[in-house]
């Protein structure tokens, strides 16, 4: 869920309610995950009226996520090609 939250924050800041609607999970679950990410300095928050907006603290996290995704996709492609090889 944390990766999904970060992906949603890639397009800009969002409130817990917006994230909850997009993720289709309980607001308490979203809040709990945001608290963990805030404690690890991945996201930051700002209050405007009654809303709290969350954003990614360092956009370089997206480079890391993209690199991890590429590594995973490359590994997956290797596994698929091995599985597709005819047995001898």
C-alpha positions, 0 to 999 in steps of 0.5 A: 500500500505504501508504494501505491500511495507514493505512486499516487503522490507522484502527480502531486499532493493529496489528502487522506480522503483523496488517497482513501477514495483512490485506493478503495481502503479505509481512511484509517489504513491510509493514515496509518501508512502515511504516519509510518512514511512520515516517520521515515521522512518519505512524505511531509504534510501541510495543513490547510483549514481542516484538510491535511495535504501529503506530498513526497518529501524528496522527488528522487524517491521516484527515480528509486522506484522506477529503477526498482521497477526496471530491475524487477521487470528485467528479472521477470523477463528472464524468468519467463524466457527460462520457463519458455525454453523447451525441455531437453 
